[in-house]
Amino acid sequence: MNIVILASGRGSNARALFEWEKNGMFAGAKIVGLICDIEDAPVFDVAKEYGVEALHLPTLRKGARFSEEASINYQNALKNWNADLVVLAGFMKILPPDFVEAYANKMINLHPSLLPDFKGKDAIKQAFDAGVKVCGCSVHFVNNELDGGEVIAQKKVEISPEDTLESLEEKVHKAEYQLLPQIVADIVSGKIAIG
Ligand code: GAR
């Protein structure tokens, strides 16, 4: 199974995936590449550190959407890598319908909330500002509704009265570093069916 990661920023979740692979947790699969839409994103250094080929592919449109050309570029890159599974690990753009359909049930996204709560941007801050007592993270299949595809699994994080936004972000990220690689391992082993 060939895995490709899509990311936009810091790459701490990509790092967690590379670490799990390095520790033999994805036996029978390989992370063959990473695509990032932001030219100077730190995730490029992370990919380099783990010897994973990384491509910069801009989305060629202002805002969160792709141009038609960009969608083709992304799909061509995935075809060249023979991607069986696409993992959105901190990818901050909205995929166009033709792209979503091409990878239906083969593309998963990590989102830092207990979906369907707090969709969209700044989900951890949304939860913090709302004053909820429990938040967390979700991994779901990607469909054409923003953060709306079928949820595969979630991990809860308790918010204590002492938490600041920063301490809460740290807790949610820690949960993400366990949840996302575990789901990928379960897909690789066949425990979770894709495709
Ligand atoms: C993660 O918290 C991820 O859940 C979030 O971006 C962060 C990326 O961090 N994704 C979304 O908000 C998607 N809607 P990273 O670049 O350090 O992995």
Residues whose N, C-alpha, C, O or C-beta is under 5 A from the ligand:
A	BS01	GAR	G9 R10 G11 S12 N13 A14 A89 G90 F91 L110 H111 P112 G120
